[in-house]
Amino acid sequence: MRQLNSYRDDELVTLLTEGDEAAFSEIYERYWLKLYNESHKRLKDEALCADVIQDVFTDLWLNRECREIENIAAYLYTAVRYRIFALYKKDKHINAFIEPIEFIAASASDPDSIFFEKEIRECIEIWLKLQPEKRKQVFAMKFGQDLSTREISEILHVSQKTVQNQFATSLKQLRVHLGKMITMLL
């Protein structure tokens, strides 16, 4: 079997589209752990992460001839991201609000990711403007200033439970709002 570890990604993609199993194996070896780690940040479930990665690579192999892939890393990260979105949509119990924007913008060098991140930020800003004043303050203090609920309750002179409730309500509403927006973007 040929050694392809010195090949560039674009060369591997060319070989992959021609059905080269060694090129596929090299792509897999380069990216499976990175993709697994990215999915584990969101899913926190080893078996589920393994399934996501397997699905992505199976799809890559089966559809290798009809895909026009310019950047294999961006393609794979995006495929994992969409699989996780699909899982979250199917099972609302998956905690999908960990590192939301950073994960969605998988690669800062990928123009699509930059566009996607900008769209999500704008969507959050619009959503935030529509929130009641206290909820807006709690959300901004929690995410913008990284304050604890105790610190926020002291600043706003409300109970910590009130801050927790406002924060939980805002997250729930934002998930619904972002879910609709992401569905429209996809």
Secondary structure, DSSP 4 states (H G I P E B T S, - for coil): ----TTS-HHHHHHHHHTT-HHHHHHHHHHHHHHHHHHHHHHH--HHHHHHHHHHHHHHHHHTTTT---S-HHHHHHHHHHHHHHHHHHH-TTS---SSHHHHHS--TT-HHHHHHHHHHHHHHHHHHHTS-HHHHHHHIIIIIS---HHHHHHHHTS-HHHHHHHHHHHHHHHHHHHHHHHHHH-
